[in-house]
Amino acid sequence: MLRPTLRRGAKAWMLPAALLATLAGAPASAADESDPTAAAEADCIPAAALATYVQRRWERRVDQWRSLPPQRAEIVFLGSSIIEEGPWTELFPESAVVNRGIGADTTAGVLNRLDEVIALSPDKILLYIGGNDFSVSNDTVGAATARFDEIVIRLRNALPTTEIFVATLFAREARFADSIERYNRHLIDRAADGGFTAIDGHPLFARADGSMDSRYSNDDIHLNGDAYRQWATLLRPFLMPGR
């Protein structure tokens, strides 16, 4: 299980071999721990070195952002790799956008770096987080939703005039479909009382079994260009009303 802890603004991570293989660029089959051959291939990857890389990368990104001169953003995109990989400046060229996504991040990781986001005093925040809580941390839906609620409460209290938009999780491997469905239901049900707007993009790229449609991803998780354009079309009326 992923256990993030703060150390002077840093976070220590312990990652399973499957995710380490994925982060190292290994084929999806090599990261499948249910396949003994694939697991053996994944074990050939220096897990300790990769875990250190992921940890240090998180630290570097947060440190870089915190070292920047004070700035103010119109829209902050906050979350994991789905956010980090998004070409937000090109998709929303008429707005001053700031990308605060970090690959492999979780709800715990976002909680540990909210101060940097709050310092930007954005007009709007688009939050996408939670998928790695299941695939990386092997966490329960209850634990993930509790941390999600804490994220929203802290943002709401610190930024009372900021509009908060929460995107539901996209489909990924079918084995996570139930957890994602329950997590997304919590986001939608919590929106009215939580002071945020839920934007349900899950149906955009999901197959009937809850897995990611391969037309929109080359690894069952991350989005290709067409998927980002479709998602941006869904987001635009919320983030850029009247534009």
Salt bridges, closest charged atoms under 4 A:
GLU59 OE2 - ARG7 NH2 3.80
GLU59 OE2 - ARG56 NH1 3.08
GLU84 OE2 - ARG57 NH2 2.33
GLU94 OE2 - ARG236 NH1 2.49
ASP105 OD1 - LYS11 NZ 2.79
ASP105 OD2 - ARG113 NE 2.79
ASP115 OD1 - ARG66 NH2 2.83
GLU116 OE1 - ARG100 NE 3.04
ASP123 OD1 - ARG72 NH2 2.63
ASP133 OD2 - ARG147 NH2 2.84
ASP139 OD2 - ARG147 NH2 2.56
ASP149 OD1 - HIS186 NE2 2.82
ASP149 OD1 - ARG190 NE 3.29
GLU173 OE1 - ARG172 NE 3.30
ASP178 OD2 - ARG182 NH1 3.46
ASP189 OD1 - ARG185 NH1 3.43
ASP213 OD2 - ARG215 NH2 2.67
ASP219 OD2 - HIS222 ND1 2.56
ASP226 OD1 - ARG229 NH2 3.89
